[in-house]
Amino acid sequence: MRAVVHIKSIDNGINAQGRLRAYLDGKVVFECFTLELSDRGNRRGVSNIPSGVYLVKRHWSLRFGRCWKVYRADGKGEVEGRSDILIHAANYASSDKRFRSDLRGCIAFGRAFGDINKDGVPDLLESRATHEEFDKVFEGVDEFQLVIERERL
């Protein structure tokens, strides 16, 4: 079974909000929204990862439990210049230290955007439930190709 996940995101300078489509054998099987940090030159802990193609594998994290880990496309190492890029549940993402962030370079899935804490920065809603739904759809899949496209406002 060939599994591909495609994320198209728009970076507003504070965070990157995206739309995800997941495919199994060429058929769309799952859609949701994504939230990441803004582009800060692929700097560790403050930036999203660059546009490109990656390999993602199931992973167990002491902090996040079941999640997914992002690797170079050839699977031979972590994302260039980075480590421990995960896909896990989160609600807040901001590259601006004035605002709350649950992410340090990782990717989160959710059902919609909202402003949970009323700070004017878009947040991700129902992230944990969305991750659980994704995991059910991808049950039996241990890895997938991730394609990321970015646009800057």
Salt bridges, closest charged atoms under 4 A:
ASP11 OD2 - ARG152 NH1 3.67
GLU31 OE2 - ARG19 NH2 3.66
GLU31 OE2 - ARG21 NE 2.62
GLU36 OE1 - ARG150 NH2 2.76
ASP74 OD2 - ARG72 NH2 2.96
GLU78 OE2 - LYS69 NZ 3.31
ASP84 OD1 - LYS69 NZ 3.05
ASP96 OD2 - ARG98 NH2 2.59
ASP102 OD1 - ARG100 NH2 3.75
GLU126 OE1 - ARG111 NH1 3.55
GLU133 OE1 - ARG111 NH2 2.68
ASP135 OD1 - ARG58 NH1 3.98
ASP135 OD2 - ARG66 NH2 3.70
ASP142 OD1 - ARG58 NE 3.89
GLU149 OE2 - HIS6 NE2 2.58
